[in-house]
Amino acid sequence: MVQYSAARISEEALSKVADAISDRTRRSILVRLARGPASISDVAEPFGMTLTGVCKHVRVLERAGLVRRRRHGREKILEFSPAPLGEVARWIHPYESFWNGRMNALESHFAAKKEKMR
């Protein structure tokens, strides 16, 4: 059983981030914004969808706290906000050591089995 200290991220926030990054288009948007701020038009360019469709994806990312939107004149600029991903990573970390231990035990099991076959 995995034991971990109380995570700083709420269950609701964790669910919003998980939902936001579950979609390939939204992950692609985050990859683009990780390189630097961009207008919605620039972000939408590589996708074969309407600007309205891209805006819907951006709103999901905004609700998860992964993207911030600001106005620069008439243009809306999007910026990546990685903090929620850091919180999720801290929540996941205890599970990493759990699964590493399981994988090491499995590897040892197969190594011992292979040794017996020789």
DALIN-V911463 format. One record per backbone hydrogen bond with DSSP energy under -0.5 kcal/mol. NH is the residue of the N-H (numbers start at 1). CO is the residue of the C=O. If there is no record, write none. Layout:
BEGIN
NH	CO
NH	CO
END
This chain:
BEGIN
14	10
15	11
16	12
17	13
18	14
19	15
20	16
21	17
22	18
22	19
23	20
27	23
28	24
29	25
30	26
31	27
32	28
33	29
34	30
35	31
35	32
36	33
38	78
40	76
43	39
44	40
45	41
47	44
49	47
54	50
55	51
56	52
57	53
58	54
59	55
60	56
61	57
62	58
63	59
64	60
65	62
66	61
67	61
68	79
70	77
72	75
75	72
77	70
77	75
78	38
79	68
80	33
81	66
84	81
85	82
86	82
87	83
88	84
89	85
90	86
91	87
92	88
93	89
94	90
95	92
96	92
96	93
97	93
98	94
99	95
100	96
101	97
102	98
103	99
104	100
105	101
106	102
107	103
108	104
109	105
110	106
111	107
112	108
113	109
114	110
115	111
116	112
117	113
118	114
118	115
END
